[in-house]
Amino acid sequence: MFKKIAATAAVLTLAATVMTGCGSSKMSTEETCTYINDQAKEKGLKEKMEAAGTKMVSGDTEGFKSTVGEFTSLMQEAAGKTEDDKLADALNASVEQTNKMVDLMADESLSLEERSTKVQELDTAETKDKTAYLDTACPNMDALD
Protein backbone atom coordinates (compact mmCIF):
# COMPACT_ATOMS: atom_id res chain seq x y z
CA MET A 1 0.00 0.00 0.00
CA PHE A 2 2.75 2.48 0.95
CA LYS A 3 4.70 1.57 -2.19
CA LYS A 4 1.65 2.41 -4.34
CA ILE A 5 1.24 5.78 -2.58
CA ALA A 6 4.95 6.54 -2.94
CA ALA A 7 4.91 5.55 -6.62
CA THR A 8 1.80 7.66 -7.26
CA ALA A 9 3.38 10.62 -5.46
CA ALA A 10 6.54 10.23 -7.52
CA VAL A 11 4.56 10.16 -10.78
CA LEU A 12 2.55 13.23 -9.74
CA THR A 13 5.71 15.10 -8.78
CA LEU A 14 7.33 14.21 -12.09
CA ALA A 15 4.21 15.28 -14.01
CA ALA A 16 4.03 18.58 -12.11
CA THR A 17 7.69 19.24 -12.81
CA VAL A 18 7.27 18.58 -16.52
CA MET A 19 4.12 20.71 -16.69
CA THR A 20 5.74 23.69 -14.97
CA GLY A 21 8.87 23.48 -17.08
CA CYS A 22 11.19 21.68 -14.72
CA GLY A 23 10.93 22.90 -11.15
CA SER A 24 14.14 24.72 -10.40
CA SER A 25 15.56 25.49 -13.81
CA LYS A 26 17.67 28.43 -12.73
CA MET A 27 21.05 28.80 -14.35
CA SER A 28 24.33 29.00 -12.48
CA THR A 29 26.44 32.15 -12.76
CA GLU A 30 28.63 30.60 -15.44
CA GLU A 31 25.62 29.28 -17.37
CA THR A 32 23.97 32.71 -17.20
CA CYS A 33 27.07 34.45 -18.55
CA THR A 34 27.41 31.87 -21.31
CA TYR A 35 23.72 32.28 -22.15
CA ILE A 36 24.05 36.07 -22.42
CA ASN A 37 27.18 35.79 -24.54
CA ASP A 38 25.68 33.12 -26.84
CA GLN A 39 22.44 35.06 -27.30
CA ALA A 40 24.35 38.28 -27.96
CA LYS A 41 26.43 36.52 -30.62
CA GLU A 42 23.38 34.92 -32.19
CA LYS A 43 21.57 38.26 -32.37
CA GLY A 44 24.66 40.18 -33.47
CA LEU A 45 24.22 42.62 -30.59
CA LYS A 46 27.79 43.90 -30.61
CA GLU A 47 27.47 45.00 -34.21
CA LYS A 48 23.94 46.31 -33.66
CA MET A 49 25.07 48.35 -30.65
CA GLU A 50 27.91 49.87 -32.66
CA ALA A 51 25.44 50.75 -35.43
CA ALA A 52 23.03 52.13 -32.81
CA GLY A 53 25.66 54.66 -31.75
CA THR A 54 25.95 55.80 -35.34
CA LYS A 55 22.16 56.00 -35.59
CA MET A 56 22.02 58.13 -32.46
CA VAL A 57 24.63 60.55 -33.77
CA SER A 58 22.73 60.88 -37.03
CA GLY A 59 19.51 61.61 -35.13
CA ASP A 60 17.79 58.22 -35.52
CA THR A 61 16.60 57.90 -31.93
CA GLU A 62 14.02 55.22 -32.72
CA GLY A 63 16.63 52.93 -34.27
CA PHE A 64 18.83 53.54 -31.25
CA LYS A 65 16.02 52.79 -28.80
CA SER A 66 15.08 49.61 -30.65
CA THR A 67 18.60 48.22 -30.61
CA VAL A 68 19.20 49.08 -26.98
CA GLY A 69 15.78 47.59 -26.16
CA GLU A 70 16.91 44.28 -27.63
CA PHE A 71 20.01 44.40 -25.43
CA THR A 72 18.12 45.24 -22.24
CA SER A 73 15.52 42.58 -22.98
CA LEU A 74 18.29 39.96 -23.06
CA MET A 75 19.69 41.23 -19.76
CA GLN A 76 16.26 41.16 -18.10
CA GLU A 77 15.62 37.66 -19.37
CA ALA A 78 18.97 36.47 -18.01
CA ALA A 79 18.31 38.17 -14.67
CA GLY A 80 15.12 36.16 -14.35
CA LYS A 81 16.84 32.90 -15.21
CA THR A 82 19.90 33.05 -12.96
CA GLU A 83 20.20 31.53 -9.51
CA ASP A 84 22.85 34.14 -8.65
CA ASP A 85 20.92 36.89 -6.89
CA LYS A 86 23.88 39.27 -6.99
CA LEU A 87 24.17 38.77 -10.76
CA ALA A 88 20.42 39.31 -11.17
CA ASP A 89 20.72 42.58 -9.21
CA ALA A 90 23.66 43.66 -11.36
CA LEU A 91 21.82 42.85 -14.58
CA ASN A 92 18.69 44.67 -13.43
CA ALA A 93 20.72 47.70 -12.33
CA SER A 94 22.43 47.73 -15.72
CA VAL A 95 19.05 47.58 -17.47
CA GLU A 96 17.68 50.39 -15.33
CA GLN A 97 20.71 52.59 -15.97
CA THR A 98 20.65 51.81 -19.70
CA ASN A 99 16.94 52.62 -19.99
CA LYS A 100 17.45 55.96 -18.26
CA MET A 101 20.41 56.69 -20.54
CA VAL A 102 18.35 55.90 -23.64
CA ASP A 103 15.56 58.20 -22.50
CA LEU A 104 18.04 61.02 -21.93
CA MET A 105 19.83 60.48 -25.22
CA ALA A 106 16.52 60.54 -27.08
CA ASP A 107 15.28 63.67 -25.31
CA GLU A 108 15.43 66.23 -28.09
CA SER A 109 14.52 69.05 -25.71
CA LEU A 110 18.03 68.79 -24.24
CA SER A 111 21.20 70.04 -25.87
CA LEU A 112 23.96 67.54 -26.54
CA GLU A 113 25.91 69.00 -23.61
CA GLU A 114 22.90 68.66 -21.27
CA ARG A 115 22.36 65.07 -22.39
CA SER A 116 25.99 64.25 -21.77
CA THR A 117 25.93 65.81 -18.29
CA LYS A 118 22.73 63.98 -17.32
CA VAL A 119 24.04 60.65 -18.62
CA GLN A 120 27.20 61.10 -16.54
CA GLU A 121 25.04 61.78 -13.48
CA LEU A 122 23.51 58.31 -13.89
CA ASP A 123 26.89 56.78 -13.11
CA THR A 124 26.47 56.91 -9.33
CA ALA A 125 28.57 55.05 -6.77
CA GLU A 126 25.57 52.83 -5.96
CA THR A 127 25.06 51.91 -9.61
CA LYS A 128 28.78 51.30 -10.07
CA ASP A 129 28.79 48.99 -7.04
CA LYS A 130 25.86 46.97 -8.37
CA THR A 131 27.00 46.72 -11.96
CA ALA A 132 30.68 46.04 -11.11
CA TYR A 133 29.73 42.46 -10.29
CA LEU A 134 28.98 41.89 -13.98
CA ASP A 135 32.68 42.22 -14.79
CA THR A 136 33.56 39.85 -11.96
CA ALA A 137 30.89 37.26 -12.72
CA CYS A 138 31.11 37.48 -16.52
CA PRO A 139 34.66 38.53 -17.41
CA ASN A 140 34.63 37.05 -20.92
CA MET A 141 31.73 38.68 -22.71
CA ASP A 142 33.39 38.92 -26.11
CA ALA A 143 30.01 39.12 -27.85
CA LEU A 144 29.35 42.48 -26.19
CA ASP A 145 32.80 43.99 -25.61
Backbone as a printed PyTorch tensor [residue, N CA C, xyz], in Angstrom:
tensor([[[  0.8260,  -1.1840,   0.0000],
         [  0.0000,   0.0000,   0.0000],
         [  0.8780,   1.2580,   0.0000]],

        [[  1.8780,   1.3180,   0.8810],
         [  2.7530,   2.4810,   0.9500],
         [  3.5670,   2.6400,  -0.3320]],

        [[  3.9360,   1.5050,  -0.9450],
         [  4.7000,   1.5720,  -2.1890],
         [  3.8560,   2.1970,  -3.2940]],

        [[  2.5430,   1.8330,  -3.3320],
         [  1.6550,   2.4060,  -4.3370],
         [  1.5200,   3.9130,  -4.1290]],

        [[  1.3690,   4.3450,  -2.8900],
         [  1.2400,   5.7770,  -2.5850],
         [  2.5220,   6.5050,  -2.9670]],

        [[  3.6610,   5.9210,  -2.6210],
         [  4.9520,   6.5400,  -2.9400],
         [  5.1430,   6.6210,  -4.4570]],

        [[  4.7660,   5.5580,  -5.1660],
         [  4.9060,   5.5470,  -6.6230],
         [  3.9790,   6.5890,  -7.2500]],

        [[  2.7620,   6.6700,  -6.7530],
         [  1.8050,   7.6620,  -7.2610],
         [  2.3170,   9.0740,  -7.0040]],

        [[  2.8370,   9.3060,  -5.8070],
         [  3.3790,  10.6230,  -5.4640],
         [  4.5460,  10.9750,  -6.3780]],

        [[  5.3980,   9.9980,  -6.6470],
         [  6.5440,  10.2340,  -7.5240],
         [  6.0890,  10.5870,  -8.9350]],

        [[  5.0830,   9.8840,  -9.4440],
         [  4.5610,  10.1610, -10.7790],
         [  3.9410,  11.5530, -10.8280]],

        [[  3.1720,  11.9070,  -9.7870],
         [  2.5500,  13.2300,  -9.7420],
         [  3.5960,  14.3360,  -9.6710]],

        [[  4.6360,  14.1250,  -8.8930],
         [  5.7150,  15.1010,  -8.7810],
         [  6.4080,  15.2810, -10.1170]],

        [[  6.6900,  14.1680, -10.7870],
         [  7.3290,  14.2150, -12.0910],
         [  6.4450,  14.9480, -13.0930]],

        [[  5.1520,  14.6300, -13.0870],
         [  4.2110,  15.2810, -14.0050],
         [  4.1360,  16.7790, -13.7300]],

        [[  4.0910,  17.1590, -12.4700],
         [  4.0290,  18.5760, -12.1110],
         [  5.2910,  19.2960, -12.5490]],

        [[  6.4220,  18.6510, -12.4030],
         [  7.6930,  19.2430, -12.8090],
         [  7.7310,  19.4510, -14.3140]],

        [[  7.2830,  18.4690, -15.0660],
         [  7.2720,  18.5800, -16.5150],
         [  6.3000,  19.6710, -16.9570]],

        [[  5.1340,  19.7280, -16.3200],
         [  4.1200,  20.7110, -16.6940],
         [  4.5480,  22.1340, -16.3730]],

        [[  5.3090,  22.3340, -15.3270],
         [  5.7420,  23.6870, -14.9670],
         [  7.0790,  24.0400, -15.5880]],

        [[  7.6180,  23.1750, -16.3980],
         [  8.8720,  23.4840, -17.0810],
         [ 10.0770,  23.1980, -16.2330]],

        [[ 10.0720,  22.1290, -15.5310],
         [ 11.1930,  21.6830, -14.7200],
         [ 11.3940,  22.5820, -13.5170]],

        [[ 10.8320,  22.2300, -12.4340],
         [ 10.9290,  22.8960, -11.1530],
         [ 11.9410,  24.0060, -11.0420]],

        [[ 13.1220,  23.7140, -10.6110],
         [ 14.1410,  24.7220, -10.3960],
         [ 15.0920,  24.7290, -11.5820]],

        [[ 14.7360,  25.4700, -12.6090],
         [ 15.5610,  25.4850, -13.8110],
         [ 16.4010,  26.7500, -13.8910]],

        [[ 16.8170,  27.2440, -12.7570],
         [ 17.6660,  28.4300, -12.7270],
         [ 19.0710,  28.0730, -13.1970]],

        [[ 19.7010,  29.0170, -13.8460],
         [ 21.0520,  28.7970, -14.3540],
         [ 22.0840,  29.2630, -13.3360]],

        [[ 23.2120,  28.5790, -13.3220],
         [ 24.3290,  29.0050, -12.4850],
         [ 24.8940,  30.3020, -13.0480]],

        [[ 25.8110,  30.9050, -12.3030],
         [ 26.4390,  32.1460, -12.7590],
         [ 27.1140,  31.9320, -14.1030]],

        [[ 27.9050,  30.8890, -14.2010],
         [ 28.6260,  30.6030, -15.4440],
         [ 27.6550,  30.3380, -16.5940]],

        [[ 26.6080,  29.5620, -16.3320],
         [ 25.6150,  29.2810, -17.3680],
         [ 24.9120,  30.5650, -17.8210]],

        [[ 24.6310,  31.4480, -16.8770],
         [ 23.9710,  32.7140, -17.2040],
         [ 24.8680,  33.5590, -18.0990]],

        [[ 26.1260,  33.6590, -17.7410],
         [ 27.0700,  34.4460, -18.5450],
         [ 27.2160,  33.8520, -19.9430]],

        [[ 27.3060,  32.5410, -20.0170],
         [ 27.4070,  31.8710, -21.3140],
         [ 26.1470,  32.1040, -22.1330]],

        [[ 24.9910,  32.0360, -21.4810],
         [ 23.7170,  32.2770, -22.1500],
         [ 23.6740,  33.6880, -22.7440]],

        [[ 24.0540,  34.6790, -21.9430],
         [ 24.0530,  36.0670, -22.4230],
         [ 24.9860,  36.2060, -23.6140]],

        [[ 26.1800,  35.6800, -23.4880],
         [ 27.1760,  35.7850, -24.5440],
         [ 26.6970,  35.0920, -25.8190]],

        [[ 26.1570,  33.8700, -25.6770],
         [ 25.6760,  33.1190, -26.8420],
         [ 24.5150,  33.8310, -27.5310]],

        [[ 23.5800,  34.3450, -26.7320],
         [ 22.4360,  35.0620, -27.3020],
         [ 22.8920,  36.3510, -27.9840]],

        [[ 23.8330,  37.0400, -27.3720],
         [ 24.3500,  38.2790, -27.9590],
         [ 25.0250,  37.9900, -29.2990]],

        [[ 25.7910,  36.9010, -29.3550],
         [ 26.4350,  36.5180, -30.6210],
         [ 25.3890,  36.1790, -31.6680]],

        [[ 24.4230,  35.3600, -31.2730],
         [ 23.3800,  34.9150, -32.1930],
         [ 22.6020,  36.0950, -32.7740]],

        [[ 22.3510,  37.0950, -31.9410],
         [ 21.5700,  38.2560, -32.3720],
         [ 22.4330,  39.3620, -32.9710]],

        [[ 23.7520,  39.1720, -32.9330],
         [ 24.6640,  40.1830, -33.4710],
         [ 24.5830,  41.4950, -32.7120]],

        [[ 24.4240,  41.4060, -31.3880],
         [ 24.2170,  42.6190, -30.5890],
         [ 25.4080,  43.5640, -30.5780]],

        [[ 26.6050,  43.0280, -30.6260],
         [ 27.7860,  43.9030, -30.6150],
         [ 27.7590,  44.8190, -31.8380]],

        [[ 27.5220,  44.2310, -32.9840],
         [ 27.4740,  45.0050, -34.2130],
         [ 26.2730,  45.9570, -34.2120]],

        [[ 25.1420,  45.4710, -33.7170],
         [ 23.9450,  46.3090, -33.6620],
         [ 24.1450,  47.4950, -32.7150]],

        [[ 24.8320,  47.2600, -31.5990],
         [ 25.0720,  48.3500, -30.6470],
         [ 26.0110,  49.3910, -31.2520]],

        [[ 27.0050,  48.9280, -31.9990],
         [ 27.9080,  49.8700, -32.6650],
         [ 27.1390,  50.7000, -33.6850]],

        [[ 26.2610,  50.0480, -34.4390],
         [ 25.4440,  50.7450, -35.4260],
         [ 24.4580,  51.6890, -34.7340]],

        [[ 23.9830,  51.2970, -33.5600],
         [ 23.0320,  52.1330, -32.8080],
         [ 23.6740,  53.4630, -32.4270]],

        [[ 24.9500,  53.4180, -32.0710],
         [ 25.6630,  54.6570, -31.7510],
         [ 25.7040,  55.5880, -32.9440]],

        [[ 25.9360,  55.0180, -34.1030],
         [ 25.9520,  55.8050, -35.3390],
         [ 24.5600,  56.3690, -35.6180]],

        [[ 23.5420,  55.5440, -35.3800],
         [ 22.1640,  56.0020, -35.5870],
         [ 21.8520,  57.1830, -34.6710]],

        [[ 22.3020,  57.0710, -33.4300],
         [ 22.0210,  58.1300, -32.4580],
         [ 22.6660,  59.4390, -32.8960]],

        [[ 23.9110,  59.3590, -33.3330],
         [ 24.6350,  60.5540, -33.7700],
         [ 23.9470,  61.1890, -34.9830]],

        [[ 23.3940,  60.3430, -35.8390],
         [ 22.7270,  60.8790, -37.0350],
         [ 21.2860,  61.3070, -36.7590]],

        [[ 20.8360,  61.1460, -35.5060],
         [ 19.5060,  61.6090, -35.1350],
         [ 18.4210,  60.5460, -35.1690]],

        [[ 18.7750,  59.3070, -35.4650],
         [ 17.7950,  58.2170, -35.5210],
         [ 17.5910,  57.6450, -34.1180]],

        [[ 16.8020,  58.3400, -33.3120],
         [ 16.6050,  57.9030, -31.9300],
         [ 15.7700,  56.6360, -31.8380]],

        [[ 14.8520,  56.4280, -32.7640],
         [ 14.0220,  55.2200, -32.7200],
         [ 14.8570,  53.9680, -33.0020]],

        [[ 15.7430,  54.0540, -33.9720],
         [ 16.6270,  52.9290, -34.2650],
         [ 17.5350,  52.6200, -33.0860]],

        [[ 17.9930,  53.6730, -32.4370],
         [ 18.8340,  53.5410, -31.2520],
         [ 18.0610,  52.8580, -30.1250]],

        [[ 16.8470,  53.3580, -29.8630],
         [ 16.0160,  52.7860, -28.8040],
         [ 15.7140,  51.3190, -29.0620]],

        [[ 15.4190,  50.9880, -30.2930],
         [ 15.0770,  49.6110, -30.6520],
         [ 16.2370,  48.6570, -30.3880]],

        [[ 17.4130,  49.0580, -30.7990],
         [ 18.5970,  48.2160, -30.6060],
         [ 18.9270,  48.0530, -29.1310]],

        [[ 18.9010,  49.1420, -28.4020],
         [ 19.2000,  49.0820, -26.9800],
         [ 18.1130,  48.2820, -26.2560]],

        [[ 16.8770,  48.3820, -26.7270],
         [ 15.7850,  47.5950, -26.1580],
         [ 16.0190,  46.1020, -26.3050]],

        [[ 16.5780,  45.6960, -27.4150],
         [ 16.9060,  44.2820, -27.6310],
         [ 17.9690,  43.8260, -26.6260]],

        [[ 18.9500,  44.6830, -26.3970],
         [ 20.0150,  44.3980, -25.4350],
         [ 19.4560,  44.2860, -24.0170]],

        [[ 18.6450,  45.2590, -23.6060],
         [ 18.1190,  45.2430, -22.2400],
         [ 17.1450,  44.0880, -22.0300]],

        [[ 16.4360,  43.7260, -23.0720],
         [ 15.5230,  42.5830, -22.9820],
         [ 16.3030,  41.3000, -22.6700]],

        [[ 17.4360,  41.1240, -23.3280],
         [ 18.2850,  39.9610, -23.0640],
         [ 18.7730,  39.9660, -21.6220]],

        [[ 19.1930,  41.1170, -21.1290],
         [ 19.6860,  41.2270, -19.7580],
         [ 18.5810,  40.9190, -18.7450]],

        [[ 17.3840,  41.4310, -18.9950],
         [ 16.2560,  41.1620, -18.0950],
         [ 15.9040,  39.6810, -18.0930]],

        [[ 15.9140,  39.0890, -19.2590],
         [ 15.6200,  37.6580, -19.3720],
         [ 16.6450,  36.8500, -18.5760]],

        [[ 17.9060,  37.1760, -18.7310],
         [ 18.9700,  36.4730, -18.0140],
         [ 18.8460,  36.6810, -16.5110]],

        [[ 18.4820,  37.8820, -16.0980],
         [ 18.3100,  38.1700, -14.6660],
         [ 17.2340,  37.2720, -14.0620]],

        [[ 16.1940,  37.0130, -14.8240],
         [ 15.1180,  36.1600, -14.3460],
         [ 15.4490,  34.6870, -14.3480]],

        [[ 16.4850,  34.3100, -15.0790],
         [ 16.8390,  32.8970, -15.2070],
         [ 17.9980,  32.4610, -14.3190]],

        [[ 18.7070,  33.4140, -13.7210],
         [ 19.9000,  33.0520, -12.9560],
         [ 19.5680,  32.7370, -11.5000]],

        [[ 20.3480,  31.8350, -10.9360],
         [ 20.1960,  31.5320,  -9.5120],
         [ 21.0740,  32.4550,  -8.6650]],

        [[ 21.9320,  33.2200,  -9.3150],
         [ 22.8550,  34.1400,  -8.6540],
         [ 22.1460,  35.4700,  -8.4160]],

        [[ 21.6700,  35.6760,  -7.2040],
         [ 20.9170,  36.8930,  -6.8900],
         [ 21.7350,  38.1630,  -7.1090]],

        [[ 23.0120,  38.0990,  -6.8110],
         [ 23.8750,  39.2660,  -6.9950],
         [ 24.0110,  39.5970,  -8.4870]],

        [[ 24.0960,  38.5630,  -9.3150],
         [ 24.1670,  38.7690, -10.7600],
         [ 22.8370,  39.3200, -11.2720]],

        [[ 21.7390,  38.8020, -10.7770],
         [ 20.4180,  39.3070, -11.1710],
         [ 20.2960,  40.7900, -10.8150]],

        [[ 20.7460,  41.1690,  -9.6280],
         [ 20.7160,  42.5770,  -9.2140],
         [ 21.5840,  43.4330, -10.1350]],

        [[ 22.7570,  42.9240, -10.4830],
         [ 23.6640,  43.6620, -11.3610],
         [ 23.0590,  43.8340, -12.7560]],

        [[ 22.4500,  42.7730, -13.2700],
         [ 21.8210,  42.8480, -14.5800],
         [ 20.6520,  43.8340, -14.5670]],

        [[ 19.8290,  43.7570, -13.5370],
         [ 18.6870,  44.6680, -13.4330],
         [ 19.1310,  46.1170, -13.2640]],

        [[ 20.1930,  46.3400, -12.4960],
         [ 20.7210,  47.7000, -12.3290],
         [ 21.2670,  48.2190, -13.6570]],

        [[ 21.9050,  47.3530, -14.4110],
         [ 22.4250,  47.7350, -15.7190],
         [ 21.2840,  48.0920, -16.6720]],

        [[ 20.2160,  47.3060, -16.6310],
         [ 19.0460,  47.5780, -17.4700],
         [ 18.4220,  48.9230, -17.0930]],

        [[ 18.2700,  49.1370, -15.7970],
         [ 17.6750,  50.3920, -15.3320],
         [ 18.5100,  51.5880, -15.7750]],

        [[ 19.8210,  51.5000, -15.5880],
         [ 20.7120,  52.5880, -15.9730],
         [ 20.6740,  52.8000, -17.4920]],

        [[ 20.6790,  51.7190, -18.2340],
         [ 20.6520,  51.8140, -19.6960],
         [ 19.3530,  52.4430, -20.1820]],

        [[ 18.2280,  52.0420, -19.5940],
         [ 16.9390,  52.6190, -19.9950],
         [ 16.8870,  54.1170, -19.7220]],

        [[ 17.4130,  54.5350, -18.5760],
         [ 17.4500,  55.9600, -18.2600],
         [ 18.3490,  56.7030, -19.2480]],

        [[ 19.4760,  56.0920, -19.5890],
         [ 20.4120,  56.6910, -20.5390],
         [ 19.7450,  56.8450, -21.9090]],

        [[ 19.0250,  55.8420, -22.3410],
         [ 18.3450,  55.8980, -23.6370],
         [ 17.3200,  57.0270, -23.6480]],

        [[ 16.5570,  57.1290, -22.5750],
         [ 15.5610,  58.2030, -22.4950],
         [ 16.2210,  59.5770, -22.5810]],

        [[ 17.3310,  59.7370, -21.8920],
         [ 18.0430,  61.0190, -21.9260],
         [ 18.6140,  61.2960, -23.3110]],

        [[ 19.2150,  60.2960, -23.9090],
         [ 19.8310,  60.4790, -25.2220],
         [ 18.7900,  60.7880, -26.2960]],

        [[ 17.5770,  60.3060, -26.0970],
         [ 16.5180,  60.5360, -27.0810],
         [ 15.7130,  61.8000, -26.7980]],

        [[ 16.0140,  62.4620, -25.6870],
         [ 15.2820,  63.6750, -25.3060],
         [ 15.7760,  64.8520, -26.1370]],

        [[ 15.0140,  65.1730, -27.1590],
         [ 15.4330,  66.2260, -28.0890],
         [ 15.2670,  67.6290, -27.5160]],

        [[ 14.6400,  67.7230, -26.3340],
         [ 14.5170,  69.0470, -25.7100],
         [ 15.8130,  69.4620, -25.0100]],

        [[ 16.7480,  68.5160, -24.8780],
         [ 18.0320,  68.7940, -24.2390],
         [ 19.1090,  68.9940, -25.2950]],

        [[ 20.0460,  69.8790, -24.9840],
         [ 21.2010,  70.0380, -25.8730],
         [ 22.1030,  68.8220, -25.6960]],

        [[ 23.0190,  68.6550, -26.6220],
         [ 23.9630,  67.5350, -26.5370],
         [ 24.7610,  67.6010, -25.2450]],

        [[ 25.1550,  68.8050, -24.8500],
         [ 25.9080,  69.0000, -23.6070],
         [ 25.0650,  68.6120, -22.3940]],

        [[ 23.7970,  69.0000, -22.3840],
         [ 22.9050,  68.6550, -21.2700],
         [ 22.6910,  67.1410, -21.1980]],

        [[ 22.5200,  66.5310, -22.3500],
         [ 22.3580,  65.0740, -22.3910],
         [ 23.5830,  64.3930, -21.7980]],

        [[ 24.7410,  64.8340, -22.2350],
         [ 25.9900,  64.2500, -21.7700],
         [ 26.1390,  64.3820, -20.2530]],

        [[ 25.8370,  65.5580, -19.7310],
         [ 25.9280,  65.8070, -18.2880],
         [ 24.9780,  64.8940, -17.5250]],

        [[ 23.7390,  64.8100, -18.0050],
         [ 22.7350,  63.9830, -17.3180],
         [ 23.0760,  62.4990, -17.3890]],

        [[ 23.6270,  62.0560, -18.4990],
         [ 24.0420,  60.6540, -18.6180],
         [ 25.1680,  60.3670, -17.6290]],

        [[ 26.1080,  61.2800, -17.4950],
         [ 27.2030,  61.1030, -16.5360],
         [ 26.6880,  61.0400, -15.1040]],

        [[ 25.6300,  61.7860, -14.8240],
         [ 25.0400,  61.7830, -13.4810],
         [ 24.4100,  60.4280, -13.1310]],

        [[ 24.0760,  59.6450, -14.1310],
         [ 23.5080,  58.3140, -13.8880],
         [ 24.5420,  57.3380, -13.3210]],

        [[ 25.7920,  57.6550, -13.5310],
         [ 26.8870,  56.7750, -13.1140],
         [ 27.2310,  57.0220, -11.6420]],

        [[ 26.2980,  56.6860, -10.7650],
         [ 26.4750,  56.9100,  -9.3270],
         [ 27.3130,  55.8030,  -8.6950]],

        [[ 27.7810,  56.0590,  -7.4980],
         [ 28.5650,  55.0480,  -6.7700],
         [ 27.7280,  53.7930,  -6.5330]],

        [[ 26.4590,  53.9780,  -6.2100],
         [ 25.5710,  52.8320,  -5.9640],
         [ 25.4110,  51.9800,  -7.2230]],

        [[ 25.2010,  52.6390,  -8.3480],
         [ 25.0570,  51.9140,  -9.6110],
         [ 26.3600,  51.2130,  -9.9690]],

        [[ 27.4700,  51.9110,  -9.7820],
         [ 28.7750,  51.2980, -10.0690],
         [ 28.9930,  50.0580,  -9.2180]],

        [[ 28.6280,  50.1410,  -7.9390],
         [ 28.7850,  48.9870,  -7.0400],
         [ 27.9660,  47.7950,  -7.5190]],

        [[ 26.7330,  48.0550,  -7.9190],
         [ 25.8560,  46.9700,  -8.3680],
         [ 26.3200,  46.3680,  -9.6810]],

        [[ 26.6570,  47.2180, -10.6240],
         [ 26.9990,  46.7170, -11.9560],
         [ 28.4330,  46.1730, -12.0380]],

        [[ 29.2870,  46.5330, -11.1010],
         [ 30.6760,  46.0420, -11.1130],
         [ 30.7310,  44.5210, -11.0480]],

        [[ 29.7500,  43.9180, -10.4120],
         [ 29.7330,  42.4600, -10.2910],
         [ 29.6150,  41.7800, -11.6590]],

        [[ 29.0620,  42.4680, -12.6360],
         [ 28.9770,  41.8920, -13.9830],
         [ 30.3620,  41.5590, -14.5230]],

        [[ 31.3130,  42.4670, -14.3120],
         [ 32.6790,  42.2230, -14.7880],
         [ 33.3380,  41.0700, -14.0440]],

        [[ 33.0050,  40.9330, -12.7730],
         [ 33.5640,  39.8470, -11.9640],
         [ 32.9360,  38.5140, -12.3480]],

        [[ 31.6160,  38.5000, -12.4420],
         [ 30.8880,  37.2630, -12.7180],
         [ 31.0440,  36.8230, -14.1730]],

        [[ 31.0770,  37.7690, -15.0780],
         [ 31.1120,  37.4770, -16.5160],
         [ 32.2810,  38.2080, -17.1810]],

        [[ 33.5060,  37.7900, -16.8920],
         [ 34.6580,  38.5300, -17.4150],
         [ 34.8920,  38.3630, -18.9220]],

        [[ 34.3530,  37.3270, -19.5180],
         [ 34.6320,  37.0480, -20.9250],
         [ 33.3800,  37.2010, -21.7850]],

        [[ 32.9310,  38.4130, -21.9250],
         [ 31.7300,  38.6840, -22.7110],
         [ 32.1320,  39.2440, -24.0700]],

        [[ 32.8640,  38.4510, -24.8390],
         [ 33.3920,  38.9240, -26.1100],
         [ 32.2960,  39.2930, -27.1130]],

        [[ 31.0980,  38.7920, -26.9310],
         [ 30.0130,  39.1230, -27.8490],
         [ 29.4720,  40.5320, -27.6260]],

        [[ 29.8330,  41.1310, -26.4940],
         [ 29.3530,  42.4780, -26.1860],
         [ 30.4720,  43.4900, -26.0610]],

        [[ 31.6740,  43.0610, -25.8080],
         [ 32.7980,  43.9930, -25.6090],
         [ 33.3250,  44.5250, -26.9180]]])
